[in-house]
Amino acid sequence: MEFLDFLQALFVTPFTMMWQNPEFLLEVVIGGLLTGVMYSLVALGFVLIYKASGVFNFAQGTMVLFAALTFVGLLEHGVPVWATFILTVLVMILLAFIIERLVLRPLVNQEPIILFMATIGLSYLLDGFGEIAWGGDVHALDIGIPKEPLVFGGVLVNEFDLCAAAICGVLVTALAVFFQKTSIGRALRAVADDHQAALSVGIPLKTIWVIVWSVAGIVGLVAGILWGSNLGVQFSLSLVALKALPVLILGGLTSVPGAIVGGLIVGSGEKVAEVFWGPATGGAIEDWFAYALALVFLLFRPQGLFGERIIERV
């Protein structure tokens, strides 16, 4: 009997709730989509670095945290908001120069696993340096965006989520255009395909790497400010940012549109699963749903929705 009740709670009740409350379902989906846009922004940092240098940057989540810590730390020392943003951007650009000089340049043409391990070390280094510089406490961050709910046709939408999604959408669109339409964007793609070939045609590898890591740092700053405003600037932000990993698996590691679509799928999917299936499973679905969905994709479409299928001839 208990097993039958569990099956009913798992398969019948959720769909019944959706059918009987379409406005509530729409509200949950919209909230998830707005969160998914912020996931896409973080995922875009991974995509940019991977496409330009062939490096899977495990430290991207920590870069989000480090940028947010620097921003809120300067604010707490009385620096005006506009100056704080500019100074933090300069810090992330300086960080890009340091990474290129001390990490990437000595490891040119090394195996991908070596570069990946280097970014893991970089992640822990930034984590520790951020704690030394700004402390380990939770920092409240208010950037002036209201968090009151808005009503659209009977559907509640959080004003902060709406504004944050708009900011992320503008930035994601600008980066997509930059990557696809500009000469620097084309150079980034050439470097990703073959380092030596790019050097042979005059593309400055060192400059390209500094540019793309700088852009990824700025993207991380915007993501860190938005997530920090919503959750507080704390060290768990780096774990939230790693929710971008399932987004990459869904969309494809080398696809800018894939990062956007993957973020929307993960954001809406985890919210719907938590609200409608959470009661039957004890809750906390939102914590692992994205990773379970990514596992399914790895089994059936490992290159993601927009990734290129790799065919190796032997």
Secondary structure, DSSP 8 states (H G I E B T S, - for coil): -HHHHHHIIIIIHHHHHHHH-HHHHHHHHHHHHHHHHHHHHHHHHHHHHHHHHS---TTHHHHHHHHHHHHHHHHHTT--HHHHHHHHHHHHHHHHHHHIIIIIGGGTT--HHHHHHHHHHHHHHHHHHHHHHH-SS-B----S----EEEETTEEEEHHHHHHHHHHHHHHHHHHHHHHHSHHHHHHHHHHH-HHHHHHTT--HHHHHHHHHHHHHHHHHHHHHHHHHHH-B-TTHHHHHTTHHHHHHHH-TT-HHHHHHHHHHHHHHHHHIIIIIHHHHTS-HHHHHHHHHHHHHHHH-TT-SSS-------
